[in-house]
Amino acid sequence: MQRWSVFVGPARLLGGLALAATGFLTVVPQPHALIWRLSILVSELGHWLVVPALLLWLVPGWRRSRLGAVGSMFAAIGIVLLLLPLVEAVVISRGLPAALAEAFEKDALHAGPLSPKGEGTADNPPRSRSEGMRPPLSVRTLMLGVRSYDVRVEEHVYSLVDGREVKLDLYRAQSAPRRPSAAAALETPQPSRPVVITIHGGSWLSGNRGDFVELNRHLAADGYIVAAIDYRLAPRWRFPAAQEDVAAAVSYVKALGAAARIDPNRIALIGRSAGGQIALLAAYTARDPAIRGVVSYYGPAALRWGYENPAKRAVVDSSGVLETYLGGPPATHGAQYDAAEPATFVDAASPPTLFIQGLRDELVSPFHSEFVSARLIGAGVPHFILRLPWAVHGCDYIFSGPCGQLSTYAVEWFLRTVMS
């Protein structure tokens, strides 16, 4: 036993150092792509490491050696850092419904298509838009994940370019939507449903329509029809090929119309990363009243600024990506940069906009969302930036994590508002 005790102190020290180092990934910058990817896991799943951290800290005997005491101290630091994202998420979740109402309604109560017949009278006041929705943050979901829903997926070819088929997947609920007060309540007397078009990321160079699967299934289970699209990628197809594909996808889902139980007058666009830029630009340039709203998950929207203020090259060569997508630097291809910047086309008729933005994003600076926000403020367009202090680029890939839950709640709330 005495021989074994010789190893306990060093083991506790090494364990404590490892947990503290892991916890620091929730607060320190990401100098390399590998550290960035690890930061996603730690920031969104770090609460699972608290149990071993507590064991290192609380198991009797840590006072028997100086190394054990130091190891327990580092374990305590690790506990605090690993729980920090969750604590920040709880704070944000408490004010999120009111913040969304302030941004998009100015009044959290309404009498409209989301409310049962007869609401909005003095005897039967209208309900909040958030009524019937899950809470912004659920401990059960953090621990058990998001349940799978009964959703049907159909593959469609929505465009043919130079002999290449461009496809989308159409998601719809197999049975009745899981919450009568959600998107199903948006249905008109005819059984048509609003459409959400999701646009993947990948620096305009990679990715596919499978990137949003969990969100697609979640929204389809709520009663929306979700069209997850592929689009032509650089360097073979440069700007504006992707924009042309989104326009073709919008036209395609409209044409499906009643045959697919689609309401062609209620469409929203959602894009992640590069898809966020594509979605914003498509929504602002289309000037189509059928496009009721647009959501950008950490989209790079200030392209000239982004070229002059690149991300860390070890994380992503953002200037090189822009040159590949737009054909060159702003000095020689300025017209392409101007034509691809969503803010250029903002006006009073632009659709309401929701931004999801991690404040620790090393790939796409929070400045991009703020840049477009300033134009939207000037034009009087309702919008909201969900700022997540702990979150890094791609935080929503952990769908059950704090970022995934809060962003999904905001998207659900936003869609219920703009589609009504």
CORWO-V833298 format. One record per pair of residues at least 6 apart in sequence whose ideal C-beta (glycine too) atoms are under 7 Angstrom apart, sorted by the first residue. I is the first residue (numbers start at 1). J is the second residue. D is the distance in whole Angstrom. If there is no record, write none. Layout:
i/j/d
I/J/D
I/J/D
This chain:
i/j/d
8/61/7
8/68/6
9/65/4
9/67/3
9/68/4
10/67/6
12/56/6
12/62/6
12/67/7
12/68/5
12/71/4
12/72/6
13/67/5
13/70/6
13/71/4
15/56/5
15/71/6
15/75/7
16/56/6
16/71/4
16/72/6
16/73/7
16/74/3
16/75/4
16/78/7
17/74/5
19/49/7
19/53/5
19/56/7
19/74/7
19/75/5
19/78/3
20/74/4
20/77/5
20/78/4
22/42/6
22/49/6
22/78/6
23/77/6
23/78/4
23/81/3
23/82/5
24/81/6
25/38/6
25/39/5
25/42/4
26/42/6
26/43/5
26/46/6
26/81/5
26/82/7
26/84/5
26/85/6
26/390/6
27/81/6
29/362/6
30/36/4
30/39/5
30/315/6
30/362/5
30/392/6
31/312/6
31/314/6
32/314/5
32/315/6
33/314/7
33/315/5
33/316/7
36/315/6
36/362/6
36/392/6
36/393/7
39/392/5
40/392/6
40/394/6
40/395/6
40/397/6
40/398/7
43/85/5
43/390/5
43/391/7
43/392/6
43/395/7
44/395/6
44/398/4
44/401/3
44/402/6
44/403/6
44/404/7
45/398/6
45/401/6
46/82/4
46/85/6
47/82/7
47/83/7
47/86/5
47/142/6
49/82/5
50/79/6
50/82/6
50/83/6
53/75/5
53/78/5
53/79/5
53/82/7
54/79/7
56/71/7
56/72/6
56/75/4
57/72/5
57/75/4
57/76/5
57/79/7
61/68/7
62/68/4
62/69/6
62/72/4
63/69/6
84/390/6
85/390/4
85/402/5
86/402/6
88/389/5
88/390/5
89/137/6
89/402/4
89/406/6
90/137/6
92/406/6
93/136/4
93/137/4
93/406/6
96/136/5
96/406/7
96/409/7
96/410/7
97/130/5
98/108/7
99/384/7
100/384/6
100/410/6
100/413/5
100/414/7
101/107/7
101/108/4
103/382/6
103/383/7
103/384/4
104/352/6
104/382/5
104/384/7
104/414/7
104/417/5
105/417/6
108/128/5
108/129/7
109/125/7
109/126/5
109/128/6
110/126/5
110/129/7
111/119/5
111/120/2
111/126/4
112/420/5
113/185/7
113/186/6
113/420/5
114/129/6
114/181/7
114/185/5
114/186/7
114/416/6
114/420/6
115/126/5
115/127/6
118/124/5
119/126/5
119/127/6
120/126/4
129/413/6
129/416/5
129/417/6
130/413/6
131/181/7
132/179/6
132/181/3
132/182/7
133/412/6
133/413/7
136/405/7
136/406/6
136/409/4
137/402/7
137/405/5
137/406/6
138/405/7
141/400/5
141/405/6
142/400/6
145/400/5
146/214/7
146/218/7
146/399/6
146/400/5
149/178/7
149/217/5
149/218/7
149/221/4
150/173/7
150/174/4
150/175/6
151/171/5
151/172/7
151/173/6
151/174/6
151/217/5
151/220/5
151/221/6
152/172/6
152/174/5
153/169/5
153/171/5
154/170/5
155/167/6
155/169/6
156/167/7
156/168/5
156/170/6
157/165/5
157/167/5
158/166/6
158/167/7
158/168/5
158/248/6
158/249/5
158/252/4
159/166/4
159/245/6
159/248/4
161/232/7
166/230/6
166/231/7
166/232/7
166/245/6
167/209/7
167/230/5
168/209/6
168/227/5
168/228/6
168/229/4
168/230/7
168/249/6
169/209/5
169/228/5
170/225/7
170/227/6
171/216/5
171/217/6
171/220/4
171/226/4
171/228/7
172/220/6
172/225/5
173/220/5
173/221/5
173/223/6
176/184/7
177/183/6
177/184/4
177/221/7
177/222/6
177/223/3
178/221/5
178/222/7
179/222/6
182/222/4
182/223/6
183/193/7
183/194/6
183/222/5
183/223/3
183/224/5
183/415/7
184/223/4
186/194/6
186/419/5
186/420/6
187/193/6
188/263/7
191/261/5
192/258/7
192/261/6
192/262/6
192/263/4
193/223/6
193/224/6
193/225/5
193/261/6
193/262/7
193/263/6
194/224/6
194/263/6
194/266/4
194/419/4
195/224/7
195/225/5
195/227/6
195/253/5
195/262/5
195/266/7
195/267/5
196/219/6
196/224/5
196/226/5
196/268/5
196/270/6
196/415/7
197/227/5
197/229/6
197/249/6
197/250/7
197/253/7
197/267/7
197/269/5
198/212/4
198/215/7
198/216/6
198/226/6
198/228/5
198/270/5
199/229/6
199/231/7
199/246/7
199/269/7
199/270/7
199/271/4
199/275/4
199/278/5
199/279/5
200/207/4
200/208/6
200/209/6
200/211/4
200/212/6
200/272/6
200/275/5
201/207/6
201/211/7
201/272/4
201/273/3
201/274/5
201/275/5
202/274/6
203/274/5
203/321/5
204/233/7
204/234/5
204/242/7
204/274/5
204/321/7
204/325/4
205/233/6
205/234/5
205/321/7
205/324/7
206/233/7
208/230/6
209/228/4
209/229/6
209/230/5
211/272/7
212/228/6
212/272/7
214/399/4
215/408/7
216/226/5
216/228/5
218/408/6
219/226/5
220/226/5
222/412/7
224/415/7
225/262/6
227/249/6
227/253/5
229/245/7
229/249/5
231/242/4
231/245/4
231/246/7
232/241/4
232/242/6
232/245/6
234/324/5
234/325/5
235/324/5
238/325/6
238/326/7
238/327/6
239/325/6
239/326/5
239/336/6
239/340/5
242/278/5
243/278/7
243/281/6
243/282/6
246/278/6
246/282/4
247/282/7
247/286/7
250/267/6
253/262/6
254/264/4
254/290/7
256/262/5
257/264/5
264/290/6
265/290/5
266/290/7
266/292/6
266/419/5
267/290/5
267/291/5
267/292/7
268/292/6
268/293/5
268/294/7
268/415/6
268/418/6
268/419/7
269/279/4
269/282/6
269/283/5
269/291/6
269/294/5
270/279/6
270/295/4
270/411/7
271/278/5
271/279/3
271/296/6
271/297/7
271/299/6
272/297/4
273/297/7
273/298/6
273/299/6
273/364/7
274/300/7
276/296/3
276/297/5
276/298/6
276/299/2
277/299/5
277/300/5
277/301/5
277/342/7
279/294/5
279/296/6
280/294/6
280/296/5
280/299/6
280/301/6
280/342/4
280/372/7
281/340/6
281/342/5
283/291/5
283/294/4
283/351/5
284/342/5
284/345/4
284/346/6
284/350/5
285/345/5
287/349/6
291/351/5
292/351/6
292/418/4
292/419/6
293/351/5
293/352/5
293/353/7
293/414/6
293/418/4
294/351/6
294/353/5
295/354/5
295/411/6
295/414/7
296/355/5
297/356/5
297/396/6
297/407/7
298/356/6
298/357/6
298/358/6
298/361/6
298/364/5
298/393/6
299/364/7
299/368/7
300/306/5
300/364/5
300/368/5
301/341/7
301/342/5
301/343/6
301/368/5
301/371/6
301/372/5
302/341/7
302/367/6
302/368/5
302/371/4
303/322/6
303/337/5
303/340/6
303/341/5
304/330/5
304/337/5
305/367/7
305/371/7
306/318/6
306/322/7
306/368/7
307/319/5
307/322/5
307/329/7
307/330/6
309/365/7
310/318/5
310/319/4
311/318/4
311/362/6
311/363/5
312/362/6
315/362/5
315/363/6
316/363/5
323/329/6
326/333/5
326/336/4
326/337/6
326/340/6
327/333/5
327/336/6
330/337/5
338/344/6
342/372/6
343/371/6
343/372/5
343/375/4
346/375/4
346/376/6
346/379/5
346/381/7
347/379/5
348/379/5
348/380/6
348/381/7
350/376/7
350/379/6
350/381/5
352/381/7
352/382/4
352/383/6
352/418/5
353/376/6
353/381/7
353/383/4
354/383/7
354/384/6
354/410/6
354/411/7
354/414/5
355/369/4
355/385/4
355/386/7
356/386/5
356/396/7
356/407/5
356/410/7
357/366/5
357/369/5
357/385/6
357/386/7
357/387/6
357/388/7
358/388/5
358/391/3
358/392/5
358/393/6
358/395/5
358/403/7
359/366/6
359/387/6
359/388/6
359/389/5
359/391/7
360/390/6
360/391/6
360/392/5
361/392/6
361/393/5
362/392/7
362/393/7
363/393/4
364/393/6
369/385/5
373/383/6
373/385/6
376/383/5
386/406/7
386/407/6
386/410/5
388/395/7
388/403/6
388/406/7
391/403/5
395/403/4
396/403/5
396/404/5
396/407/5
398/404/5
